Amino acid sequence: MPQSIYDTDFQQKDLGSKIVIALDRLSEVFRALLRDYAKTSGISPIQIQILIFIAYHKQSYCTVSHLAKEFNLSKPTISDAIKILHQKDLIVKETSTLDTRSYTLSLSESGKQIVSETEGFANPIRNALQLNTEEELYTLYDSLSTLIYRLNQTGALQVQRICYACKFYENNNGTHHCNLLQKNLHIKEIRVDCPEFDKKQG
């Protein structure tokens, strides 16, 4: 049986375990900040995340099916959240002309107002990062983006629009290249949520 990363004695001998615990602490901060904003806005944390996602992503992504994958939740859970947001007049449902059972989501004016009031919830984390040097940020971002890609490849993360998984991306002897933009990419230009993402097949 493998030793637990939560075993404090084992942690001292295994750097990977320490990193996982550190990421766990960061996720707790993220959730706590989101909960604080949820209390003041009168809607749940996942409802805030849904509104922010709709605000900044193309409409084809703003469906119940895609949101369920995006947030790794069941369709009924997302449907319940959407129902409440619709009742509060924070979103607008736009029925498909091809299938009346299908619809996409957009923000109402009230929804846009809620987004403007809540989308800064993670700023304390960003502000703390700004204390790092530029080189430290590049190294951290390189490690995190690679980790995200590997977790996506193993299925732990269902939806990721990261360059490494895109059909336009190539790694030419260690040089990152985007065939859509027709340019080499510096580490800081690697995207983890690209609007032009097109999943690589195979």
Steps between C-alpha positions, in 0.01 A plus 500: 500500500650839399563746779256786541597849393316615813742304723710784644801274553491382138456859376842593639662238273296558185502837322211400272279449805597840638403663169162323499433622855602852396256488206231373737559802726469732200175337394366562852587870466326513161184336639499724810529818291220379274278416798551849646381661175209257480378611842484863393345434158226265618584221256708185538870465411426276200240749376762776513742280306235425238423869452868591465553215255206611284630858504834409343441196279340451162136402494561146372665425836209643698277194511402270785698210352819698460471673838461159666830390346668836567427488872508121533144488629191303399254643248218506763722706734579750225134505389392586855752786516387627158134483609570722802708747296217520246241555775715783636510653148880474487518298178312474172422167333523505122327200345661333201316542170599143410401331827248664732620280788846653477602850607803716561545752779589867512502761774217741570588855606456391863730205436768730356474714813551197726807399296650849534450479877639148549761427230780647709466240774834335411698826486666443841673193352611696194625785720709255704650362178610849395757489781690235300763591244412466132733200469333329798158557344613352167636189675184461708273546198700251295467239776128562557405498131688173450329351807158607370570337164614173660192486723282561196672215315432261789133607514523669840408830329223454247510832316813702435564745219876500544743543210666163554173317422413713194531388140674828413782442751839354414813448706796536267806377689388676817361808323127558547323593176141593410405427139184711529687813611797392287751589769725348762369535853688604811400317819296802610304482171385141558126520563305291750162625378532583130191627314634353174569159653429200276566165663777288354370167374662171594 
